[in-house]
Structures are given as structure tokens and as C-alpha cells.
Amino acid sequence: MKSNKDYTYILRENPPQALLNDSLLAKKIISRELSVWTCNEMRFLNNILPHLQSMKMKTNRDTNSYYFYLQFSTAVAQISICMIRKKLQNPFFSAEVDIWKTAWNIVNAVGELDMDKEFREGQYEVFRKLLKKECRRMGILPSFLNYGVITRIGIILVSAIIWYTMSGLGKSDSLPIGILNGCLMAGGHYIYTKK
């Protein structure tokens, strides 16, 4: 389920009276952080989180208050993801591995926020999966399927089979030589690819 809904509309809405103070303080943080060129996404979340928690406690199971809080929290998640996406698309930052590690940490912190179900299943989960895939490709996260290792195992097996079936040596001697030859070629593959 993909969601393209813009939740930032809630920032222009009048909050319920119980949430007024926290929403104004949170809006001030959002405004300040978005006006800075080199925004620190983790600082943004850390500064806004106490206001979100306070808003949640003040909803007192009131449906309107909780709806406002949930939409506001979703807007914060959406803004955070947009900030991360913008930084990762910037050629100045995108080559730095630390930026990708930070983005992964931030996306997980955003996952702890309360979010509208449509947003969580759509925009958030889709972005998180894409980021996870890219972090695995870059070696930031461990990969269940490491193509370099699989390729080297294949090289060793193919070499062993070729030496075993094609060699003029006795079959018992040719298998270890094939494995040794495969290991040498796999080592060369590792040196060449660094993966």
C-alpha cells in the first residue's frame, strides 16, 4: 500500500486547547530546523520528541485530541524522512558511508513514532526497505546473501570439478589440486573486487 498523502497540513490546523502549547513549541522546532541548510535530523527528532510525548499524554483518550496528535506525529515522521531523503540525494553527502549509517539510525528512530497506519505501511516502510537494501549493498548492514562469497565458493567448486573430471592425474590427487587452484582463483577474485 503506497501513500502519497501530505500530513504536514496538520501544522496549519488549530490544535485542541490541551495540545496548544506543545504543538506551538513543536512547530517552532520544525520551523527552525527546516530553515537551517545543514539540518541535523537526529537533533530535530530529539528536540521534538518531548513535545510529542507530552501531547500524547494530554490527549486523555479524547478522540479529537488523539487524532490531532497522531496526524502531528505522522507529519514529524514525514518531515524526517524527507530530510533524510534530501540529504542522501545530495551528491555532496551521498558518497559518505557515515551519512548512510546515520540515515539508518534515524529511520529506525522515526519508526518509534506513532504514525497513521496508511503512512507507516506506505511511505515509511517503503523508504525503510529501500534504505536497508542500499545499506546492505554498501556493506553498512550485514547481508544475508553476499554475492562475493557465493561467487568465490562457485569458483572453488567449478575448479575442483574441472580438475577432478579433466585432469590426467589420479582422481584422488586431482580433487585437492582443483580445490587449491579454486582457492587461488577465489583469492584473486577477492583482491580484484574487494567484496
PyMOL commands that set and color helices and strands:
alter all, ss='L'
color gray80, all
select helices_A, chain A and resi 7-12+17-35+41-58+63-89+91-94+97-110+117-137+147-166+171-193
alter helices_A, ss='H'
color red, helices_A
deselect
rebuild
show_as cartoon
